[in-house]
Amino acid sequence: MSKHEAKDKKTSRASRESNEDLADLKVTNHETSSEPSEQNGKTVKESAIISEKTVKNDENAIENQLAQMNDKYLRLYSEFDNYRKRTLKEKTELSKTAASELIIKLLPVLDDFERAIKAIEPDTDPTGAHKEGILLIFNKMKTTLNQQGLEQMRTIGEKFDTDFHEAITNIPAPTPEQKNTILDEVEKGYLLNGKVIRYAKVVVGN
């Protein structure tokens, strides 16, 4: 083999080795460059999962807060409604109580009117003008009180009831059917809006 052929052979071998080294370097670079890409993909996916969990946690927190606020609102509304009803009831009862005190004081005046009407004799009032005038005033006053809820109790012929009547005395009943029955009335009894404000004083058969 000549020196020229040996030199060419060495050059060819060196060229092949150089090409192989370049190929290995490209493979290595490709493998190395692919690792960060995979890592970036994993990081983005993990970030998306974390973001989704954060959003869900925020939604749950907001829903819980809204539920608490709604419950608080309902409680406050219920308390206010109860307060309003209680206040209205107290005002109504107060007005009834104030009216009952005045009406109770006027009951003796009604009694006096009735006594005066019964006491008027035909010989002292031959034309009946005095009696008619007193009756007119009495009926007007009684109508006004009735409009305020005043109601006269029924007594004579009714069964005696301690919830409404006060027995002044007991007398023998004329018939067996009249036992425990009111035979006479000494003082009228009155109800105001269904509540007793004066018991009727009566005579009861026994």
C-alpha positions in Angstrom: 0.0 0.0 0.0 1.4 3.4 -0.9 1.6 6.3 1.4 -1.0 8.2 -0.5 -3.6 5.4 -0.1 -2.8 5.1 3.7 -3.4 8.8 4.1 -6.7 8.7 2.3 -7.8 5.7 4.4 -7.0 7.6 7.6 -8.9 10.7 6.4 -12.0 8.6 5.6 -12.0 6.9 9.0 -11.6 10.3 10.7 -14.5 11.6 8.7 -16.8 8.7 9.6 -15.9 9.0 13.3 -16.7 12.7 13.1 -20.1 12.1 11.5 -20.9 9.5 14.1 -20.0 11.9 16.9 -22.3 14.5 15.3 -25.1 12.0 15.1 -24.7 11.0 18.7 -24.7 14.7 19.7 -28.0 15.4 17.8 -29.6 12.4 19.5 -28.4 13.6 22.9 -29.6 17.1 22.2 -33.0 15.9 21.0 -33.5 13.7 24.2 -32.3 16.6 26.4 -34.6 19.1 24.7 -37.7 16.8 25.1 -37.4 16.5 28.9 -38.2 20.2 29.6 -41.2 20.0 27.2 -42.6 17.0 29.2 -42.0 18.8 32.5 -43.7 21.9 31.2 -46.8 19.8 30.2 -47.0 18.3 33.6 -46.7 21.8 35.3 -49.5 23.2 33.2 -51.8 20.3 33.9 -51.0 20.5 37.7 -51.7 24.2 37.6 -55.0 23.7 35.9 -56.0 21.1 38.5 -55.0 23.4 41.4 -57.0 26.3 39.8 -60.1 24.1 39.4 -59.9 23.1 43.1 -59.4 26.7 44.1 -62.5 27.8 42.1 -64.6 25.0 43.6 -63.5 25.9 47.1 -64.4 29.6 46.4 -67.8 28.6 45.1 -68.5 26.4 48.2 -67.4 29.3 50.5 -69.7 31.7 48.7 -72.6 29.3 48.9 -72.1 28.8 52.6 -71.9 32.5 53.1 -75.1 33.1 51.2 -76.9 30.3 53.1 -75.8 32.0 56.4 -76.9 35.4 55.3 -80.3 34.0 54.1 -80.8 32.2 57.4 -79.9 35.4 59.3 -82.4 37.4 57.1 -85.2 34.9 57.7 -84.6 35.0 61.5 -84.6 38.8 61.5 -87.7 39.0 59.4 -89.5 36.5 61.7 -88.5 38.4 64.8 -89.7 41.7 63.3 -93.0 40.1 62.2 -93.5 38.7 65.7 -92.7 42.2 67.2 -95.1 43.9 64.8 -97.9 41.5 65.7 -97.2 41.7 69.4 -97.1 45.5 69.3 -100.4 45.7 67.3 -102.1 43.3 69.8 -100.8 45.4 72.7 -102.2 48.6 71.1 -105.5 47.0 70.5 -105.8 45.6 74.0 -104.7 49.0 75.4 -107.4 50.8 73.5 -110.0 48.2 74.7 -108.8 48.6 78.3 -109.0 52.4 78.1 -112.5 52.1 76.6 -113.6 49.6 79.2 -112.6 51.8 82.1 -114.7 54.7 80.7 -117.7 52.5 79.9 -117.6 50.9 83.3 -117.9 54.4 84.8 -120.8 55.1 82.6 -122.8 52.0 83.5 -124.3 53.6 86.7 -125.5 56.5 84.5 -127.4 54.0 82.4 -128.9 52.6 85.6 -130.0 56.1 86.6 -131.6 56.7 83.3 -133.6 53.5 83.6 -134.7 54.4 87.2 -135.7 57.9 86.1 -137.8 56.5 83.2 -139.6 54.0 85.6 -140.1 56.8 88.2 -141.9 59.1 85.8 -145.6 58.9 86.6 -148.4 59.8 84.2 -149.8 62.4 86.6 -146.5 64.3 86.8 -146.0 64.0 83.0 -149.4 63.9 81.4 -148.3 64.5 77.9 -145.3 62.1 78.2 -142.9 64.7 76.8 -140.5 64.4 79.7 -140.3 60.7 79.5 -139.9 60.8 75.7 -137.0 63.2 76.0 -135.3 61.1 78.6 -135.8 58.0 76.5 -134.3 59.7 73.5 -131.1 60.6 75.4 -130.9 57.2 77.0 -131.3 55.3 73.7 -128.7 57.6 72.0 -126.2 57.0 74.8 -126.9 53.2 74.8 -126.5 53.0 71.0 -123.2 54.8 71.2 -121.9 52.4 73.9 -123.2 49.4 71.9 -121.1 50.6 68.9 -118.1 50.3 71.2 -118.9 46.7 71.9 -121.1 47.0 75.0 -123.8 44.2 75.2 -126.4 43.7 77.9 -126.7 40.2 79.4 -129.9 38.2 79.1 -131.0 37.2 82.6 -134.6 36.5 83.5 -135.6 33.0 82.3 -132.0 32.0 81.7 -130.1 29.3 83.6 -127.9 30.6 86.3 -124.3 30.7 85.3 -121.6 31.8 87.7 -119.4 33.0 84.7 -122.0 35.7 84.1 -124.3 36.0 87.0 -124.1 36.8 90.7 -126.8 35.3 92.9 -128.1 37.9 95.4 -130.6 35.5 96.9 -132.4 32.2 96.2 -136.1 31.7 96.4 -138.3 28.6 96.0 -138.9 27.9 92.3 -142.6 28.2 91.3 -142.2 25.1 89.2 -139.7 22.2 89.0 -138.6 23.5 85.6 -137.5 26.8 87.1 -135.0 25.4 89.5 -131.6 27.0 89.0 -133.3 29.6 86.8 -133.0 33.3 87.1 -136.4 34.7 88.3 -135.6 38.3 88.8 -132.9 40.9 88.0 -131.6 43.3 90.7 -128.8 44.9 88.6 -128.1 44.5 84.8 -124.9 42.7 83.7 -122.9 43.8 80.7 -120.3 42.4 78.3 -117.7 44.4 76.4 -116.5 42.8 73.3 -117.5 39.4 74.7 -115.8 39.9 78.1 -117.7 40.4 81.3 -117.2 43.9 82.7 -120.1 43.7 85.2 -121.8 40.6 86.5 -125.6 40.6 86.6 -127.0 40.5 90.1 -130.0 38.2 90.1 -132.5 36.2 92.1 -132.3 32.4 91.4 -135.0 29.7 92.0 -134.1 26.6 93.9 
